[in-house]
Amino acid sequence: MIAVSGIGKAVRRHKFFDNNLDFYKYYRSNNSFLDEKMFLRGNHDIKLWLDTYYFQSDQTFSTSHDYKVAKIMANDLIQVYIEDQPYKNTEQGDILTDLPKLNWTGSKASLIELIYALHYQAVFDNGNGDIRSMAKYFETALNVDLGNFYQTYLELRNRKVNRTKFLDALREGLIRKMDEQDEK
């Protein structure tokens, strides 16, 4: 019964995204040109993908599209939770005992940005590396707990300005040092 229930929820979730694809694309692209019509109370436009939920809700409290954003955010969090579950109860062995102990002293977000950049460049295991395995490796090697790195990555993706702040700073710092060494 649980499996059937889970499948039913997945089908409903898929149907929600199919029925709201235009809004989903608008939200994910970080556009704001329709925000006044979608996210100001009492300023709804009937032509903008309204759900029947809006007409049943308290319109002095809700906006026409806040429920849709909440569903998208909830589904993101569910996805993060589900992806993280297989690794919650496993114990990391002493695979890095021969390496010198290094402690990551930068921000966790910076390390997560670096890990995802390395993952998307397919530099480990000929591109067959699993992001969770990479994160666990870096956690062990650098003595840091990254926590819910999927959620942090979602937050990095949603940055309005400078989505790769740490990588940009690394590049600039390396070029500056190279230039200084060339001048000597």
C-alpha positions as CSV (number, residue, x, y, z in Angstrom):
1,M,0.0,0.0,0.0
2,I,2.9,2.4,0.8
3,A,4.4,1.9,-2.7
4,V,1.1,2.5,-4.4
5,S,0.6,5.6,-2.3
6,G,4.1,6.8,-3.2
7,I,3.5,6.3,-6.9
8,G,0.2,8.2,-6.6
9,K,2.0,11.1,-5.0
10,A,4.7,11.0,-7.7
11,V,2.1,11.0,-10.4
12,R,0.3,14.0,-8.8
13,R,3.6,15.8,-8.4
14,H,4.4,15.2,-12.1
15,K,0.9,16.3,-13.1
16,F,1.4,19.5,-11.1
17,F,4.6,20.4,-13.0
18,D,3.1,19.5,-16.3
19,N,0.1,21.7,-15.7
20,N,2.3,24.6,-14.4
21,L,5.3,24.3,-16.7
22,D,5.2,28.0,-17.8
23,F,5.1,29.2,-14.2
24,Y,7.8,26.7,-13.2
25,K,10.1,28.0,-16.0
26,Y,9.3,31.6,-14.9
27,Y,10.1,30.8,-11.3
28,R,13.3,28.9,-12.1
29,S,14.6,31.5,-14.4
30,N,14.6,34.1,-11.6
31,N,12.5,36.5,-13.8
32,S,10.6,39.2,-12.0
33,F,8.6,41.0,-14.7
34,L,5.3,39.3,-13.6
35,D,6.0,39.4,-9.9
36,E,3.6,42.4,-9.3
37,K,0.7,40.4,-10.7
38,M,1.6,37.1,-9.0
39,F,2.9,38.1,-5.6
40,L,1.0,41.1,-4.5
41,R,-2.2,40.5,-2.7
42,G,-5.4,41.6,-4.5
43,N,-3.5,42.1,-7.7
44,H,-4.2,38.8,-9.5
45,D,-4.6,38.4,-13.2
46,I,-7.0,35.6,-14.2
47,K,-4.9,34.9,-17.4
48,L,-1.8,34.0,-15.3
49,W,-2.2,30.3,-14.5
50,L,-4.5,30.6,-11.5
51,D,-5.3,27.5,-9.5
52,T,-8.7,26.9,-8.0
53,Y,-6.9,27.0,-4.6
54,Y,-6.5,30.7,-5.0
55,F,-10.3,31.2,-5.0
56,Q,-10.7,29.1,-1.9
57,S,-7.9,30.8,0.1
58,D,-7.9,33.9,2.2
59,Q,-7.1,36.6,-0.4
60,T,-6.2,39.1,2.3
61,F,-3.4,36.8,3.3
62,S,-2.4,34.8,0.1
63,T,-1.3,35.9,-3.3
64,S,-2.3,34.2,-6.5
65,H,0.9,32.3,-6.9
66,D,2.5,31.9,-3.4
67,Y,1.0,28.4,-3.1
68,K,2.7,27.3,-6.3
69,V,6.0,28.6,-5.1
70,A,5.5,26.8,-1.8
71,K,4.8,23.5,-3.7
72,I,8.0,23.9,-5.8
73,M,10.1,24.6,-2.7
74,A,8.6,21.7,-0.8
75,N,9.3,19.4,-3.7
76,D,12.9,20.6,-3.8
77,L,13.3,19.8,-0.2
78,I,11.7,16.4,-0.6
79,Q,14.1,15.6,-3.4
80,V,17.0,16.7,-1.3
81,Y,15.8,14.5,1.6
82,I,15.3,11.5,-0.6
83,E,18.6,11.8,-2.3
84,D,20.4,12.1,1.0
85,Q,18.7,9.0,2.7
86,P,20.9,6.2,1.4
87,Y,24.0,7.8,3.0
88,K,22.5,8.7,6.4
89,N,23.1,5.4,8.1
90,T,26.4,4.3,6.4
91,E,29.6,4.8,8.2
92,Q,32.7,6.2,6.4
93,G,35.7,3.9,6.7
94,D,39.2,5.0,7.4
95,I,40.0,5.5,3.7
96,L,42.1,8.6,4.2
97,T,44.3,7.4,7.1
98,D,47.6,7.9,5.2
99,L,46.9,11.5,4.2
100,P,48.0,14.5,6.3
101,K,45.1,16.0,8.3
102,L,43.8,19.2,6.7
103,N,41.0,21.2,8.1
104,W,38.7,23.2,5.8
105,T,38.5,26.7,7.2
106,G,36.6,28.3,4.4
107,S,32.8,28.5,4.3
108,K,30.8,25.3,3.7
109,A,29.1,27.0,0.8
110,S,32.4,27.6,-0.8
111,L,33.5,24.0,-0.6
112,I,30.1,22.8,-1.9
113,E,30.5,25.2,-4.8
114,L,33.9,23.7,-5.5
115,I,32.6,20.1,-5.3
116,Y,29.8,20.7,-7.7
117,A,32.1,22.5,-10.1
118,L,34.5,19.5,-10.1
119,H,31.5,17.1,-10.4
120,Y,30.1,19.0,-13.4
121,Q,33.5,19.1,-15.1
122,A,33.6,15.3,-14.7
123,V,37.2,15.3,-13.4
124,F,36.7,12.3,-11.1
125,D,36.3,8.7,-12.3
126,N,36.0,9.8,-15.9
127,G,32.8,11.7,-15.1
128,N,31.2,8.7,-13.4
129,G,31.6,10.1,-9.9
130,D,28.6,10.3,-7.6
131,I,28.1,13.8,-6.0
132,R,27.3,12.2,-2.7
133,S,30.5,10.2,-2.7
134,M,32.5,13.2,-3.7
135,A,31.0,15.2,-0.8
136,K,31.6,12.5,1.7
137,Y,35.2,12.2,0.5
138,F,35.8,15.9,0.9
139,E,34.1,15.9,4.3
140,T,36.5,13.1,5.5
141,A,39.6,14.5,3.8
142,L,39.1,18.1,5.0
143,N,37.5,17.3,8.4
144,V,34.3,19.2,7.7
145,D,30.6,18.4,8.0
146,L,28.8,19.8,4.9
147,G,25.4,19.1,6.3
148,N,22.7,19.1,3.7
149,F,24.9,20.0,0.7
150,Y,22.0,19.5,-1.7
151,Q,20.0,22.3,0.0
152,T,23.1,24.5,0.0
153,Y,23.5,23.9,-3.8
154,L,19.9,24.9,-4.4
155,E,20.6,28.1,-2.5
156,L,23.7,28.7,-4.7
157,R,21.6,28.1,-7.8
158,N,19.1,30.7,-6.6
159,R,21.7,33.5,-6.0
160,K,20.6,36.6,-7.9
161,V,24.2,37.9,-8.2
162,N,27.5,36.1,-8.6
163,R,26.4,32.5,-8.4
164,T,30.0,31.2,-8.5
165,K,31.5,33.7,-6.0
166,F,34.1,31.3,-4.5
167,L,35.3,30.0,-7.9
168,D,35.6,33.5,-9.3
169,A,37.7,34.5,-6.2
170,L,39.9,31.4,-6.7
171,R,40.5,32.3,-10.4
172,E,41.2,36.0,-9.6
173,G,43.6,35.1,-6.8
174,L,45.5,32.6,-8.9
175,I,45.9,35.0,-11.8
176,R,47.0,37.7,-9.4
177,K,49.7,35.5,-7.9
178,M,50.9,34.4,-11.3
179,D,51.1,38.0,-12.5
180,E,53.1,38.9,-9.3
181,Q,55.5,36.1,-9.9
182,D,56.0,37.1,-13.6
183,E,56.9,40.6,-12.5
184,K,59.8,39.4,-10.3
